[in-house]
Amino acid sequence: MPKPKKRGGNHQRGAGGQPRNVQPFSDEDASIETMSHCSGFSDPASFTEDGPEVDEEATQEDLEYKLKGFIDLTLDKSAKTRQAALESLKSAFSSKILYEFIMERRMTLTDSIERCIKKGKSDEQCAAAGLACLLCVQMGSGIESEEIFKTLGPVLKKIVCDGTASIQARQACATCLGICCFIVTDDITELYSTMECLENIFTKAYQRDRDTNGVSSTHNTVLHVSALLAWTLLLTICPMNEVKKKIEMHLHKLPSLLSCDDLNMRIAAGETLALLFELARETDADFFYEDMDLLTEKLRALATDGNKHRAKVDKRKQRSVFRDVLRAVEERDFPTEMVKFGPERMYIDCWVKKQTYETFKEILGSGMQYHLQSNDFLRNVFELGPPVMLDAATLKTMKISRFERHLYNSAAFKARTKARSKCRDKRADVGEFF
């Protein structure tokens, strides 16, 4: 008796029509669907000459069929299957805009995430918390997102404050709590409540016993770092009177964390200090910090740290960060950064903007540029205006040919080589040292 043909080629279905072994969401799915779903936002350089035409409708149907299978699998009995489905959904949500698809299934997704956070083990809870962040990023700051946060907020807070839960799960939930609250909360009471929850976590780092080497590190440090960064993100949207209270409460305590053994904690504390100084000077142009000399001495030591017992990569990263922090605290200066996405440019010119950008970049990963181009919520956060709509013909005229690009790269390479050779030439006048 001949075997029945499988529907969809790669999709095997178990009893009751439930998808069982759905292929995970891949980078190929992301690239093909991104190009077909929103080609108007694509980078001009990404267009290939004489490329094959894509059947957008068929590609979209295939994508949605896969995503429906992943949503069903979040209810599977197997923990590994549930986690794999969550990870695949995360990959899809971070790489493209799926607003209409998610809108129709937001309650199902919310229920699945809630169940996975409540019942799952550490890895599953982390994946579910990450998916919750991306769900809110996709939905933006509307009523639908508020409903999602009303359901998930209490669950996230419970895990964050649960000392018996795994550190990784608490860390992921702390990050998720901060990001979701940042996106959806118009209720000032809820904002303060969430910040208090996060404060109760990272302020425990202040209370550690100190020895001659500084703050002793514990396995809870990663949780404290995540709680501190999430709290700092929420501080950027607080009213100025509340900002003043928080600065008075924490500005004298945060420098103690600069002595922590953990690099990430030192960096998080340093960047938070820079942001607090920036906000303090915005509220009061004559802001004065009593222990400025002691603080700048600490920051300068970290910016020039040469301890041999630390890895070279860690020292390089620390020195780079704390040079910027020292300039912010001492000189009120910020090194402007430029972010390119498609035909657009965004300048990061303050610590508030940098903190916000780094937070969403951590969540969206390689999909950050695409979301900056086409996600209305993120464009509103960074004041980019409505998405820039460019048709394929316009993009093709903007595209540089391969030959022109090759000539430009060759010229740049030669100029760079000559400049470096001059600096390395022993016969060059290097000036007197004494």
Secondary structure, 3 states (H helix, E strand, C coil): CCCCCCCCCCCCECHHHCECCCCCCCHHHHHHHHHHHCHHHCCHHHCCCCCCCCCHHHHHHHHHHHHHHHHHHCCCCCHHHHHHHHHHHHHHHHHCCCHHHHHHHHHHHHHHHHHHHHHCCHHHHHHHHHHHHHHHHHHCCCHHHHHHHHHHHHHHHHHHHCCCCCHHHHHHHHHHHHHHHHHHCCCHHHHHHHHHHHHHHHHHHCCCCEECCEECCCCCHHHHHHHHHHHHHHHCCCCHHHHHHHHHHHCCCHHHHHHCCCHHHHHHHHHHHHHHHHHHHHHCCCCCCCCHHHHHHHHHHHHCCCCCCCCHHHHHHHHHHHHHHHHHHHHCCCCCEEEEECCEEEEECCHHHHHHHHHHHHHHHHHHHHHHHHCHHHHHHCCCCCCCCCCHHHHHHHCCCHHHHHHHHHHHHHHHHHHHHHHHCCCCCCCCCC
